[in-house]
Amino acid sequence: MTENDELNKKKIMTDEEAAVRIQSTYKGFKVRKEIQDEKETKAATRIQANFRGHKTRKELAEKEVYPSNDDDDCPGYSEEEAAAIKIQANFRGHQTRKQLSSNSKVQQ
């Protein structure tokens, strides 16, 4: 056997090796697609939730149950105190979402 014959032999895949390569490529594609679909579902859910909240706040403002003054989110507080309250509330929400996210990852 010549050197060229040996190289050609190494380059040729068996049917089983080819099948394994095709299967692994497809499985990788399938998993990436599932992850993308999951991300899109989460994004759509977030958009829907935000819209529902907006819609509810708008309806409550029209009924005068919810204060409609955008400048005064925290009545009775100075502007600086109201800003601090907003920052604290946003951070608490961030912490809660982060904790819920890590809990859901642990359960999976």
N, CA and C atoms as a LAMMPS dump frame, in Angstrom:
ITEM: TIMESTEP
0
ITEM: NUMBER OF ATOMS
324
ITEM: BOX BOUNDS ff ff ff
-5.0000000000000000e+02 5.0000000000000000e+02
-5.0000000000000000e+02 5.0000000000000000e+02
-5.0000000000000000e+02 5.0000000000000000e+02
ITEM: ATOMS id mol type element x y z
1 1 1 N 0.828 -1.182 0
2 1 2 C 0 0 0
3 1 3 C 0.877 1.251 0
4 2 1 N 0.468 2.184 -0.755
5 2 2 C 1.233 3.418 -0.805
6 2 3 C 0.699 4.386 0.241
7 3 1 N 1.431 5.457 0.417
8 3 2 C 1.045 6.483 1.384
9 3 3 C -0.283 7.13 1.01
10 4 1 N -0.479 7.302 -0.252
11 4 2 C -1.704 7.914 -0.763
12 4 3 C -2.922 7.044 -0.443
13 5 1 N -2.782 5.74 -0.562
14 5 2 C -3.874 4.817 -0.263
15 5 3 C -4.246 4.887 1.22
16 6 1 N -3.243 5 2.071
17 6 2 C -3.498 5.068 3.509
18 6 3 C -4.241 6.355 3.874
19 7 1 N -3.864 7.47 3.257
20 7 2 C -4.536 8.741 3.523
21 7 3 C -5.993 8.689 3.065
22 8 1 N -6.244 8.107 1.909
23 8 2 C -7.611 7.985 1.407
24 8 3 C -8.448 7.105 2.327
25 9 1 N -7.859 6.081 2.866
26 9 2 C -8.564 5.177 3.775
27 9 3 C -8.979 5.923 5.046
28 10 1 N -8.112 6.779 5.559
29 10 2 C -8.397 7.536 6.769
30 10 3 C -9.479 8.589 6.513
31 11 1 N -9.515 9.137 5.313
32 11 2 C -10.472 10.185 4.996
33 11 3 C -11.883 9.648 4.813
34 12 1 N -11.994 8.414 4.396
35 12 2 C -13.306 7.835 4.134
36 12 3 C -13.954 7.437 5.456
37 13 1 N -15.162 7.954 5.684
38 13 2 C -15.911 7.624 6.891
39 13 3 C -16.72 6.371 6.656
40 14 1 N -16.893 5.629 7.714
41 14 2 C -17.784 4.482 7.605
42 14 3 C -19.215 5.003 7.662
43 15 1 N -20.14 4.158 7.267
44 15 2 C -21.549 4.555 7.309
45 15 3 C -21.974 4.884 8.741
46 16 1 N -21.472 4.123 9.679
47 16 2 C -21.84 4.349 11.084
48 16 3 C -21.313 5.696 11.574
49 17 1 N -20.085 6.034 11.239
50 17 2 C -19.516 7.324 11.633
51 17 3 C -20.283 8.483 10.995
52 18 1 N -20.671 8.301 9.756
53 18 2 C -21.444 9.343 9.077
54 18 3 C -22.807 9.523 9.74
55 19 1 N -23.455 8.407 10.097
56 19 2 C -24.761 8.476 10.757
57 19 3 C -24.645 9.177 12.105
58 20 1 N -23.591 8.854 12.856
59 20 2 C -23.382 9.49 14.163
60 20 3 C -23.182 10.992 13.991
61 21 1 N -22.42 11.392 12.993
62 21 2 C -22.174 12.816 12.762
63 21 3 C -23.475 13.534 12.38
64 22 1 N -24.268 12.922 11.526
65 22 2 C -25.544 13.524 11.114
66 22 3 C -26.48 13.641 12.309
67 23 1 N -26.553 12.583 13.113
68 23 2 C -27.447 12.595 14.281
69 23 3 C -27.02 13.656 15.284
70 24 1 N -25.731 13.755 15.545
71 24 2 C -25.268 14.743 16.528
72 24 3 C -25.513 16.166 16.03
73 25 1 N -25.329 16.381 14.734
74 25 2 C -25.592 17.7 14.168
75 25 3 C -27.068 18.052 14.293
76 26 1 N -27.939 17.103 14.001
77 26 2 C -29.384 17.343 14.099
78 26 3 C -29.806 17.586 15.54
79 27 1 N -29.26 16.795 16.474
80 27 2 C -29.615 16.991 17.888
81 27 3 C -29.194 18.37 18.372
82 28 1 N -28.02 18.823 17.954
83 28 2 C -27.571 20.174 18.32
84 28 3 C -28.497 21.235 17.755
85 29 1 N -28.894 21.071 16.502
86 29 2 C -29.835 21.993 15.867
87 29 3 C -31.156 22.025 16.628
88 30 1 N -31.641 20.838 16.984
89 30 2 C -32.929 20.727 17.669
90 30 3 C -32.894 21.423 19.037
91 31 1 N -31.817 21.217 19.79
92 31 2 C -31.688 21.846 21.11
93 31 3 C -31.601 23.366 20.975
94 32 1 N -30.813 23.843 20
95 32 2 C -30.712 25.293 19.799
96 32 3 C -32.063 25.885 19.428
97 33 1 N -32.836 25.184 18.627
98 33 2 C -34.167 25.655 18.243
99 33 3 C -35.098 25.693 19.456
100 34 1 N -35.039 24.663 20.312
101 34 2 C -35.877 24.642 21.521
102 34 3 C -35.534 25.808 22.435
103 35 1 N -34.256 26.088 22.595
104 35 2 C -33.834 27.21 23.445
105 35 3 C -34.343 28.524 22.864
106 36 1 N -34.228 28.692 21.549
107 36 2 C -34.71 29.911 20.903
108 36 3 C -36.217 30.057 21.067
109 37 1 N -36.952 28.947 20.89
110 37 2 C -38.406 28.983 21.056
111 37 3 C -38.778 29.37 22.483
112 38 1 N -38.025 28.837 23.448
113 38 2 C -38.281 29.15 24.855
114 38 3 C -38.05 30.642 25.13
115 39 1 N -36.977 31.194 24.563
116 39 2 C -36.689 32.622 24.742
117 39 3 C -37.798 33.475 24.125
118 40 1 N -38.262 33.076 22.94
119 40 2 C -39.321 33.831 22.275
120 40 3 C -40.614 33.775 23.07
121 41 1 N -40.916 32.615 23.652
122 41 2 C -42.128 32.473 24.465
123 41 3 C -42.046 33.374 25.694
124 42 1 N -40.886 33.384 26.353
125 42 2 C -40.716 34.236 27.529
126 42 3 C -40.855 35.711 27.156
127 43 1 N -40.284 36.095 26.027
128 43 2 C -40.363 37.491 25.585
129 43 3 C -41.809 37.872 25.29
130 44 1 N -42.532 36.992 24.616
131 44 2 C -43.94 37.273 24.297
132 44 3 C -44.762 37.39 25.579
133 45 1 N -44.493 36.517 26.542
134 45 2 C -45.209 36.566 27.817
135 45 3 C -44.94 37.88 28.537
136 46 1 N -43.692 38.328 28.522
137 46 2 C -43.328 39.59 29.178
138 46 3 C -44.04 40.763 28.512
139 47 1 N -44.083 40.761 27.179
140 47 2 C -44.762 41.833 26.449
141 47 3 C -46.248 41.85 26.786
142 48 1 N -46.86 40.658 26.804
143 48 2 C -48.287 40.567 27.122
144 48 3 C -48.568 41.06 28.541
145 49 1 N -47.713 40.674 29.489
146 49 2 C -47.904 41.094 30.883
147 49 3 C -47.775 42.604 31.014
148 50 1 N -46.784 43.17 30.344
149 50 2 C -46.612 44.627 30.39
150 50 3 C -47.818 45.345 29.796
151 51 1 N -48.329 44.831 28.695
152 51 2 C -49.494 45.467 28.076
153 51 3 C -50.714 45.364 28.98
154 52 1 N -50.919 44.19 29.597
155 52 2 C -52.072 44.034 30.494
156 52 3 C -51.981 45.003 31.666
157 53 1 N -50.76 45.168 32.218
158 53 2 C -50.572 46.118 33.308
159 53 3 C -50.871 47.539 32.865
160 54 1 N -50.384 47.896 31.696
161 54 2 C -50.64 49.229 31.138
162 54 3 C -52.147 49.447 30.952
163 55 1 N -52.799 48.437 30.396
164 55 2 C -54.235 48.537 30.132
165 55 3 C -55.025 48.695 31.447
166 56 1 N -54.646 47.916 32.457
167 56 2 C -55.331 47.983 33.748
168 56 3 C -55.117 49.341 34.407
169 57 1 N -53.872 49.828 34.388
170 57 2 C -53.602 51.143 34.982
171 57 3 C -54.386 52.235 34.265
172 58 1 N -54.488 52.132 32.951
173 58 2 C -55.242 53.111 32.175
174 58 3 C -56.722 53.079 32.559
175 59 1 N -57.275 51.863 32.685
176 59 2 C -58.688 51.728 33.067
177 59 3 C -58.927 52.27 34.473
178 60 1 N -58.016 51.982 35.398
179 60 2 C -58.174 52.473 36.769
180 60 3 C -58.037 53.994 36.826
181 61 1 N -57.162 54.55 36.006
182 61 2 C -57.002 56.004 35.979
183 61 3 C -58.268 56.673 35.458
184 62 1 N -58.916 56.023 34.491
185 62 2 C -60.162 56.569 33.962
186 62 3 C -61.277 56.523 35.008
187 63 1 N -61.232 55.526 35.879
188 63 2 C -62.238 55.407 36.94
189 63 3 C -61.847 56.219 38.168
190 64 1 N -60.675 56.861 38.11
191 64 2 C -60.142 57.681 39.199
192 64 3 C -59.883 56.874 40.459
193 65 1 N -59.597 55.583 40.305
194 65 2 C -59.218 54.738 41.438
195 65 3 C -57.712 54.817 41.635
196 66 1 N -57.008 54.975 40.565
197 66 2 C -55.548 55.01 40.56
198 66 3 C -55.114 56.429 40.226
199 67 1 N -54.187 57.002 40.976
200 67 2 C -53.777 58.384 40.679
201 67 3 C -53.174 58.496 39.285
202 68 1 N -53.679 59.428 38.512
203 68 2 C -53.226 59.563 37.128
204 68 3 C -52.106 60.574 36.963
205 69 1 N -51.741 61.295 38.015
206 69 2 C -50.684 62.288 37.938
207 69 3 C -49.34 61.58 37.8
208 70 1 N -48.725 61.663 36.622
209 70 2 C -47.472 60.959 36.363
210 70 3 C -46.305 61.536 37.16
211 71 1 N -46.373 62.808 37.508
212 71 2 C -45.277 63.446 38.227
213 71 3 C -45.251 63.077 39.704
214 72 1 N -46.365 62.649 40.249
215 72 2 C -46.453 62.396 41.683
216 72 3 C -46.807 60.934 41.948
217 73 1 N -45.83 60.046 41.756
218 73 2 C -46.06 58.623 42
219 73 3 C -46.11 58.29 43.488
220 74 1 N -45.506 59.129 44.299
221 74 2 C -45.466 58.905 45.742
222 74 3 C -45.993 60.159 46.448
223 75 1 N -47.317 60.296 46.556
224 75 2 C -47.862 61.511 47.164
225 75 3 C -47.427 61.645 48.622
226 76 1 N -47.145 62.852 49.021
227 76 2 C -46.727 63.094 50.407
228 76 3 C -45.221 63.045 50.589
229 77 1 N -44.471 62.741 49.559
230 77 2 C -43.012 62.672 49.649
231 77 3 C -42.402 63.739 48.749
232 78 1 N -41.184 64.165 49.136
233 78 2 C -40.47 65.119 48.29
234 78 3 C -40.03 64.399 47.017
235 79 1 N -39.579 65.169 46.062
236 79 2 C -39.145 64.586 44.789
237 79 3 C -37.988 63.608 44.986
238 80 1 N -37.045 63.959 45.874
239 80 2 C -35.903 63.084 46.134
240 80 3 C -36.343 61.8 46.825
241 81 1 N -37.249 61.925 47.802
242 81 2 C -37.746 60.736 48.493
243 81 3 C -38.521 59.824 47.539
244 82 1 N -39.309 60.417 46.664
245 82 2 C -40.061 59.635 45.683
246 82 3 C -39.111 58.909 44.737
247 83 1 N -38.024 59.572 44.338
248 83 2 C -37.035 58.932 43.467
249 83 3 C -36.369 57.766 44.185
250 84 1 N -36.046 57.954 45.458
251 84 2 C -35.423 56.882 46.24
252 84 3 C -36.379 55.693 46.363
253 85 1 N -37.646 55.97 46.582
254 85 2 C -38.645 54.904 46.697
255 85 3 C -38.745 54.12 45.387
256 86 1 N -38.741 54.824 44.273
257 86 2 C -38.803 54.159 42.955
258 86 3 C -37.591 53.261 42.744
259 87 1 N -36.41 53.775 43.072
260 87 2 C -35.18 52.994 42.9
261 87 3 C -35.226 51.742 43.763
262 88 1 N -35.648 51.898 45.023
263 88 2 C -35.734 50.754 45.921
264 88 3 C -36.733 49.721 45.412
265 89 1 N -37.865 50.181 44.929
266 89 2 C -38.888 49.261 44.428
267 89 3 C -38.38 48.514 43.195
268 90 1 N -37.705 49.228 42.306
269 90 2 C -37.156 48.574 41.118
270 90 3 C -36.1 47.547 41.494
271 91 1 N -35.261 47.87 42.466
272 91 2 C -34.221 46.929 42.876
273 91 3 C -34.831 45.7 43.54
274 92 1 N -35.848 45.904 44.393
275 92 2 C -36.521 44.749 45.014
276 92 3 C -37.145 43.851 43.949
277 93 1 N -37.745 44.465 42.937
278 93 2 C -38.31 43.683 41.834
279 93 3 C -37.232 42.905 41.103
280 94 1 N -36.096 43.549 40.866
281 94 2 C -34.967 42.888 40.201
282 94 3 C -34.498 41.686 41.019
283 95 1 N -34.342 41.872 42.336
284 95 2 C -33.903 40.776 43.2
285 95 3 C -34.896 39.62 43.171
286 96 1 N -36.171 39.927 43.229
287 96 2 C -37.202 38.893 43.223
288 96 3 C -37.185 38.127 41.912
289 97 1 N -37.104 38.835 40.79
290 97 2 C -37.063 38.158 39.488
291 97 3 C -35.826 37.28 39.368
292 98 1 N -34.693 37.77 39.865
293 98 2 C -33.453 37.003 39.825
294 98 3 C -33.584 35.734 40.669
295 99 1 N -34.17 35.857 41.846
296 99 2 C -34.364 34.705 42.723
297 99 3 C -35.331 33.696 42.085
298 100 1 N -36.415 34.183 41.502
299 100 2 C -37.366 33.291 40.855
300 100 3 C -36.719 32.591 39.671
301 101 1 N -35.887 33.303 38.934
302 101 2 C -35.197 32.71 37.792
303 101 3 C -34.252 31.602 38.238
304 102 1 N -33.493 31.844 39.311
305 102 2 C -32.568 30.822 39.795
306 102 3 C -33.32 29.64 40.383
307 103 1 N -34.475 29.887 41.012
308 103 2 C -35.289 28.789 41.541
309 103 3 C -35.828 27.922 40.422
310 104 1 N -36.248 28.535 39.311
311 104 2 C -36.795 27.755 38.208
312 104 3 C -35.696 26.949 37.531
313 105 1 N -34.452 27.47 37.484
314 105 2 C -33.344 26.729 36.907
315 105 3 C -33.002 25.515 37.772
316 106 1 N -33.084 25.668 39.1
317 106 2 C -32.781 24.575 40.015
318 106 3 C -33.824 23.463 39.863
319 107 1 N -35.076 23.832 39.686
320 107 2 C -36.147 22.849 39.562
321 107 3 C -36.067 22.068 38.257
322 108 1 N -35.498 22.677 37.225
323 108 2 C -35.399 21.997 35.932
324 108 3 C -34.317 20.985 36.046
